Amino acid sequence: MDHGQCVQGRARHLVARLSDLGVDFQHWCFACGRLNDAGLHLDFDVSRDRAETRFTPQRRHEGYDGTVHGGILTALLDETMGWAIFHQGIWGVTARIAVAFRQPVKVGEELRVVGDVARMRSRAIETRGTVSRTSDGVVLAEADATFLVMPEQRRRELEQRYSGTDEAFARVREAVEREHADRGGGREHLRT
């Protein structure tokens, strides 16, 4: 797939930028928090059962000379797959993640990270993710993960800490549903 097709696919599937819809990133999360100076400061475009981000690794993300550390790639995949469920108002935690590194990732090249929900159950959600170069679409790493739905008590504690989350996620869901309806989609879900 060439870059043009990749951009067309992106425009067709991703309908809402989380920061534009009021999701609060003023916290210390290594991947998406704005208060963490050493963090990745990710933002996400989302659609039904999907999240996507762009990221350009810098030298501080290096493992071997000139190559991005596998832990950084794993964090990118984990966070993006997590947002594929979290933006829907489902609070989950990673139970398992398996990453396959296909090619070395160079410091300084822009990456596209995509996370998709593969299957939803009452307590577990299976996801898939990819890291690819934006310049040519070549997949550099892939992952499968299982997220567990957070216990209700812990969810309530975190909702108090991240005030306004429910309202922001309601706006995200409305934007996603509006785009899905405009494309002629039904309200089907991946629940089994």
MOKA-V797075 format. One record per pair of residues at least 24 apart in sequence whose C-alpha atoms are under 6 Angstrom apart, sorted by the first residue. I is the first residue (numbers start at 1). GAP is how many residues later the second one is. D is the distance in Angstrom with one decimal. If there is no record, write none. Layout:
BEGIN
i=I gap=GAP d=D
i=I gap=GAP d=D
END
This chain:
BEGIN
i=2 gap=134 d=5.8
i=3 gap=133 d=5.5
i=14 gap=31 d=5.8
i=14 gap=32 d=5.2
i=14 gap=33 d=4.9
i=15 gap=32 d=5.5
i=16 gap=29 d=5.3
i=16 gap=30 d=5.3
i=17 gap=27 d=5.7
i=17 gap=28 d=4.3
i=18 gap=26 d=5.7
i=22 gap=146 d=5.3
i=23 gap=145 d=5.3
i=47 gap=129 d=5.4
i=49 gap=35 d=5.4
i=49 gap=67 d=5.7
i=49 gap=68 d=5.1
i=50 gap=34 d=4.5
i=50 gap=65 d=5.6
i=50 gap=66 d=4.5
i=51 gap=29 d=5.9
i=51 gap=32 d=5.9
i=51 gap=33 d=4.6
i=51 gap=63 d=5.9
i=51 gap=64 d=5.3
i=52 gap=61 d=5.6
i=52 gap=62 d=4.4
i=53 gap=59 d=6.0
i=53 gap=60 d=5.3
i=54 gap=57 d=5.5
i=54 gap=58 d=4.7
i=55 gap=55 d=5.7
i=55 gap=56 d=5.2
i=56 gap=52 d=5.7
i=56 gap=53 d=5.7
i=56 gap=54 d=4.3
i=56 gap=55 d=5.9
i=57 gap=50 d=5.3
i=57 gap=51 d=5.5
i=58 gap=49 d=5.5
i=58 gap=50 d=5.6
i=66 gap=40 d=5.8
i=66 gap=41 d=5.5
i=67 gap=38 d=5.5
i=67 gap=39 d=4.7
i=67 gap=40 d=5.6
i=68 gap=37 d=5.5
i=68 gap=38 d=5.9
i=68 gap=39 d=5.7
i=77 gap=52 d=5.9
i=80 gap=35 d=5.2
i=81 gap=34 d=4.1
i=84 gap=31 d=5.9
i=84 gap=32 d=5.9
i=87 gap=82 d=5.9
i=91 gap=58 d=6.0
i=91 gap=59 d=5.5
i=92 gap=55 d=5.7
i=92 gap=56 d=5.3
i=92 gap=57 d=4.4
i=92 gap=58 d=4.9
i=93 gap=54 d=5.2
i=93 gap=55 d=5.4
i=94 gap=53 d=4.4
i=95 gap=51 d=5.5
i=95 gap=52 d=5.3
i=96 gap=49 d=5.3
i=96 gap=50 d=5.2
i=97 gap=47 d=5.8
i=97 gap=48 d=4.2
i=98 gap=45 d=5.4
i=98 gap=46 d=5.4
i=99 gap=43 d=5.7
i=99 gap=44 d=4.3
i=100 gap=41 d=5.6
i=100 gap=42 d=5.3
i=101 gap=40 d=4.4
i=102 gap=38 d=4.9
i=102 gap=39 d=5.2
i=103 gap=37 d=4.9
i=110 gap=24 d=5.9
i=119 gap=71 d=5.5
i=120 gap=70 d=5.8
i=120 gap=71 d=4.6
i=121 gap=70 d=5.9
i=121 gap=71 d=5.9
i=123 gap=25 d=5.7
i=123 gap=26 d=5.2
i=124 gap=24 d=4.6
END
